[in-house]
Amino acid sequence: MAITKVTRNYQVTIPAEIRKVLGIKEGELLEVKLEGDRIVLQRLRKKRKTLKLGKGMTTEEIEKSIEEGMRECMQ
């Protein structure tokens, strides 16, 4: 069992051995929820949009879709 401390800014550090096992990277989003008296951290799984290219899409629509996808990745 790993132990971590709550800082004065109410932040906690996820111990390295847990980050390594789960593959958690810097900047990744985690969902925080309560289960009874437990605090549960879980990776936020974003729904990925698929881009259908081909006939029927204008160049502007394709560029707009790419820009939206890039903005989502930066959040």
Secondary structure by P-SEA (a helix, b strand, c coil): cbbbbbcccccccccaaaaaaacccccbbbbbbbcccbbbbbccccbbbbbbbcccccaaaaaaaaaaaaaaaac
